Amino acid sequence: MKPTPLIELERLRVEFGGSAGRRVRAVRDVDLTIYEGETLGLVGESGCGKSTLGRATVRVTEPTGGTIRYRGADITTMRGTLFRSTRADLQMVFQDPFGSLNPRRKIADIVAEPLLRARGFSAAAAREVVDELLDQVGLGREAGARRPHEFSGGQRQRIGIARALAPSPKFVVADEPVSALDVSIQAQVINLLADLIRDRGLTMLFISHDLGVVRHIADRIAVMYLGQIIEIASRDDFFAGPAHPYGEALLSSVPTLSAAPARERIELTGELPDPADPPAGCTFHTRCRYAVERCHTEAPSLRTVAEGRQVRCHLPLIPREGPA
Amino acid sequence: MSSEVLLEIRGLTVEFDVPAGRLPAVAGVDLSLRSGEILALVGESGSGKSALSMSLVGLNRGPRAHIGGEVVFGGRDLVAADENELRSVRGKDIAVVFQDALAALNPTQRVGDQVAEMIRTHRKVPKRQARDRAVELLGEVGIANPAQAARAYPHQLSGGMRQRVMIAIGLANDPAVLIADEPTTALDVTIQSQVLRLLKRLQADHGTAIVLITHDLGVVAEVADRVAVMYAGRIVESGTRDEVLFHPQHPYTMGLLSSVPRVDGPPVARLPAIAGSPLTGVARPPGCAFAPRCAFAHPTCGDAIPPLTQRYGGPAHLDRCVLDRSREALEVTP
């Protein structure tokens, strides 16, 4: 069966006004398709633009340019009641379970809000959905009468997930949803998300800096560097051997829990360049160990190098055969 | 490796007065740090790992803190030492590097001057000489253009650079012990790997003993020689890196290790998570603190706190569990 695109981004751009008139292009003309039912893992280091891209995809942050299509319809500038009902299909789970819940409201009201506002549910009908959801995320419906401060970080993240799922969205952007949690709690929330994705047939953009977490939950991986997507691959292809030198360095930097002597680490020299003033040519050439003359002057485009595999590099690393 | 004990912790307790009563952050810890080793202190939030490390140099003293037990360093008990005595030890013999370098650095002072100041606090050297040494130190911690970086203010540097500056300040007086509290948690992995390499180099070149406080088991595997796992204020397992990480005996250590989503090895369908959440309140169960979450607990686990003892592994591989089963038996059960 051919996968159906759910979200299509075309030349999506987000710019922020920097100091002294310097405009920071946080997201630089991103083309990306997210297919129905898949979980796409978006990875990269701080400042690469992955959160901004996630927020712009559901217009929590308004894009400066480009197009967002949801089920084929252009929603980039959609307004009014039409957008309100569309927006209910597109939800977000945030990283900070402490900052994203109104401390004065009861959990049941927090979770019911998108149902009442965007889906036009009656209070009684919403109540029923909320009870079911609180059970489903493992808090129990009794939690509805309590307030955010009575819950631990992991529990608050479950509340955030329940709120995002209340209007039965088709697409969820989860921005570092488990990064603030302890390891043992993190595993619980990852399992919960995996169950919900399966049971509800959710399509998800899962943003994380943690490659272990992403490997666990994503079907495909997209890697960002300085506002651009530099590699897209299936989960197994990426972890068997990234095709972009940056992906390779990123993966080799992750400390592994292995008794074997440390693997070869590819140490990236230097710092992330200023996003307001990215290098000419390939934006990664300043830290790339394979860079040649051409990389300094000519910007590579994101091109297909194998089935389902795209890379923005003049000299892509030949993917190894089979699992590593 | 030398096995001379540098720092000896005996029966350390740290309690804080909180609205709900008295919080037992550290509930009796015995631990020794040997010269030249990297000892990782592992645990989740509220396990007491930071409270333990801060109390080594008296950084969490205050009207609401009650610290008991002994921390013996160079023949002195640092728990009993007065603030003057502690000041002469802190930054000179024992240095601390915090997670949040931006908060720990003075925003209004150039970073080179902050390194130089730490040198001059403990040694009578001319300003000029301290400043030159500061630039040298910034170079040693891997800052590319140390003379230029020395003139920068903290906000002008990246997170990785600031963490290096913190380490440079820590090293200013060539301390015997460096306490690094989550030194790479705020950093990206590519920068983290640079900082971890730096810690290993310090250990090799200067013979610095390092107490590394972290929640990241991958980081532990990467750099630690010995590991102590904390849960609810107590050490529940300790031993060499290989013993604790690759032949764990305590159900908590096992659970923690299997909860980590890994980038290597075969992908697993479902993470074997530990049920429930860590103890954070003032109330503690009478027996094993992990029993309420333990997949292997039986009724007697709630009777008394198990002692930290050698059971199946090497002579220094200790854990705090009474389950009379081999590790293999524990692994197949749930």
Interface residues (C-beta under 8 A of the other chain):
Chain A: E45 S46 S152 G153 G154 Q155 D182 V183 S184 I185 Q186 A187 Q188 I190 N191 A194 H209 D210 L211 G212 V213 R215 H216 R235 D236 F239 A249 L250 L251 S253 V254 P255 T256 L257 S258 A259 A262 R265 E267 L268 G270 E271 L272 A324
Chain B: E44 S45 A144 S158 G159 G160 M161 D188 V189 T190 Q192 S193 Q194 L196 R197 H215 D216 L217 G218 V219 A221 E222 D242 L245 F246 G255 L256 L257 S259 V260 P261 R262 V263 D264 G265 P267 V268 R270 L271 P272 A273 I274 A275 S277 P278 T280
